[in-house]
């Protein structure tokens, strides 16, 4: 299992001040398996300093006929904590990951 983390590109263009940059999300086999929800916008400087609200972790289950979304009960404080918890979660439940095509 190789979890790859991606972040949306920085907004550009005429209306960039109205756009919010999304928090990182995890990908396995070209499918999103986890994402972060936070009431604060994603600013790399704030993430490094830890100056943001707590992070809610959503994980996706691909074991059934359709994709299901679940929220982990414990929230995280840092991006590194999110990555570690997602890795641990899918190591314990590999059947929830999408199959390679």
C-alpha positions as CSV (number, residue, x, y, z in Angstrom):
1,X,0.0,0.0,0.0
2,X,1.4,3.3,-1.1
3,X,-0.5,6.4,0.1
4,X,0.3,9.5,-1.8
5,X,-0.7,12.9,-0.4
6,X,-1.6,15.8,-2.8
7,X,-2.7,19.4,-2.2
8,X,-4.7,21.5,-4.5
9,X,-2.7,24.1,-6.5
10,X,-2.6,27.7,-5.2
11,X,-5.5,29.7,-6.7
12,X,-4.6,31.9,-9.6
13,X,-6.5,34.2,-11.9
14,X,-8.6,37.3,-11.6
15,X,-10.8,35.9,-8.8
16,X,-8.2,34.1,-6.8
17,X,-8.9,36.1,-3.6
18,X,-12.4,34.5,-3.5
19,X,-11.1,31.0,-3.8
20,X,-10.0,28.8,-0.9
21,X,-7.1,26.4,-1.2
22,X,-8.1,22.9,-0.2
23,X,-6.4,20.8,2.5
24,X,-4.3,17.8,1.4
25,X,-5.9,14.5,0.4
26,X,-4.6,11.0,0.2
27,X,-4.7,8.9,-3.0
28,X,-4.3,5.1,-3.6
29,X,-4.7,3.6,-7.1
30,X,-5.8,7.0,-8.4
31,X,-8.7,7.2,-6.0
32,X,-9.1,9.5,-3.0
33,X,-9.0,7.4,0.2
34,X,-8.8,10.2,2.8
35,X,-9.2,13.9,3.1
36,X,-8.9,16.6,5.7
37,X,-11.6,19.0,6.7
38,X,-10.8,22.1,8.7
39,X,-12.7,25.3,9.3
40,X,-9.6,27.3,8.5
41,X,-8.2,27.7,5.0
42,X,-5.1,25.9,4.0
43,X,-2.1,28.1,4.4
44,X,1.3,26.4,4.3
45,X,2.8,28.8,6.8
46,X,0.0,28.3,9.3
47,X,0.3,24.5,8.9
48,X,4.0,24.6,9.7
49,X,3.4,26.8,12.8
50,X,0.3,24.8,13.9
51,X,-1.8,28.0,13.8
52,X,-5.1,26.4,12.6
53,X,-8.2,24.7,14.0
54,X,-8.3,21.0,14.7
55,X,-8.3,18.7,11.7
56,X,-11.2,16.3,11.0
57,X,-10.2,13.2,9.0
58,X,-12.6,11.6,6.5
59,X,-11.8,8.1,5.1
60,X,-13.4,6.4,2.2
61,X,-14.4,2.7,2.1
62,X,-14.2,1.0,-1.4
63,X,-15.0,-2.5,-0.1
64,X,-18.7,-2.4,-1.1
65,X,-20.5,-1.7,-4.3
66,X,-20.3,2.1,-3.8
67,X,-17.8,4.4,-2.0
68,X,-18.8,5.1,1.6
69,X,-17.4,8.0,3.6
70,X,-16.6,7.8,7.3
71,X,-15.3,10.4,9.8
72,X,-12.7,9.3,12.3
73,X,-13.9,10.1,15.8
74,X,-10.7,11.6,17.2
75,X,-9.5,14.9,15.6
76,X,-5.9,15.7,14.8
77,X,-3.8,18.7,15.7
78,X,-1.1,18.5,13.0
79,X,-0.7,17.4,9.4
80,X,1.9,14.8,10.4
81,X,-0.6,13.3,12.9
82,X,-3.2,13.1,10.2
83,X,-0.8,11.2,7.9
84,X,0.2,8.8,10.6
85,X,-3.4,8.1,11.6
86,X,-4.5,7.5,8.0
87,X,-1.5,5.1,7.4
88,X,-2.3,3.2,10.6
89,X,-6.0,3.0,9.8
90,X,-5.5,1.6,6.3
91,X,-2.8,-0.8,7.5
92,X,-5.4,-2.2,9.9
93,X,-8.2,-2.3,7.2
94,X,-6.6,-2.8,3.8
95,X,-9.8,-4.3,2.4
96,X,-11.2,-0.7,2.4
97,X,-8.7,0.5,-0.2
98,X,-9.7,0.6,-3.9
99,X,-8.5,-2.3,-6.0
100,X,-5.8,-1.6,-8.7
101,X,-7.3,-1.5,-12.2
